[in-house]
Amino acid sequence: GLHDAEMVRLDTDNKLSPTLCNSFFLIRQEEKIGGLVYLLREIIPNPQGVLVFVATRHHAEFVVSILKHNNLN
């Protein structure tokens, strides 16, 4: 369903940043928003370098409104 999609490969031709860190958290559905806000406020030292994946544009707009409400850019 994507228009003008591009394939991005992360292999030997494209090196990942040595400072890149990824994490996976298993969290209950009802605690996801609170968990995200907690991580951005308390755990992640540099929140301007965070990438959050969501399922739809509606979800993205919802997360943005929650983050703005909590004074997180």
C-alpha positions in Angstrom: 0.0 0.0 0.0 3.0 2.4 -0.1 3.6 4.8 -2.9 7.2 5.3 -4.2 8.6 2.9 -1.6 12.3 2.3 -1.4 14.3 -0.6 -0.1 17.0 0.2 2.4 19.6 -2.4 3.2 21.8 -2.4 6.3 24.6 -4.6 5.3 28.3 -4.4 4.5 27.8 -1.4 2.1 26.0 0.7 4.7 27.7 0.8 8.1 25.5 1.4 11.2 26.6 4.2 13.5 28.7 2.9 16.4 26.6 5.0 18.8 23.3 3.4 17.6 21.5 1.5 20.4 18.2 -0.3 20.1 16.1 -1.8 22.8 13.0 -3.9 22.9 10.5 -3.7 25.8 7.6 -6.1 26.3 4.9 -4.0 28.0 1.1 -4.4 28.5 -1.1 -2.5 26.1 -2.6 -0.3 28.8 0.9 0.8 30.0 2.5 1.6 26.6 1.9 5.4 26.7 3.0 5.7 30.3 6.0 3.5 29.6 7.1 5.6 26.6 6.8 8.9 28.6 8.8 7.3 31.4 11.5 6.1 29.0 11.8 9.5 27.4 12.0 11.4 30.7 14.0 9.0 32.9 15.9 6.4 31.0 17.0 7.8 27.6 19.7 10.4 28.0 19.2 12.1 24.6 15.5 11.9 23.6 16.1 14.0 20.5 17.6 10.9 18.9 14.8 8.5 19.5 12.7 6.8 16.8 9.3 5.5 17.8 7.4 3.1 15.5 3.6 3.1 15.3 1.1 1.3 13.2 -0.8 4.1 11.5 -0.8 7.9 10.9 -3.6 8.1 13.5 -1.4 6.4 16.1 1.5 8.8 15.2 -0.7 11.8 15.7 -1.9 10.4 19.0 1.6 9.8 20.3 2.6 13.3 19.2 -0.3 14.8 21.2 0.7 12.8 24.3 4.3 13.8 24.0 3.4 17.5 23.6 1.1 17.3 26.6 4.0 15.9 28.6 6.4 18.7 27.3 8.4 16.2 25.2 9.4 17.2 21.7 
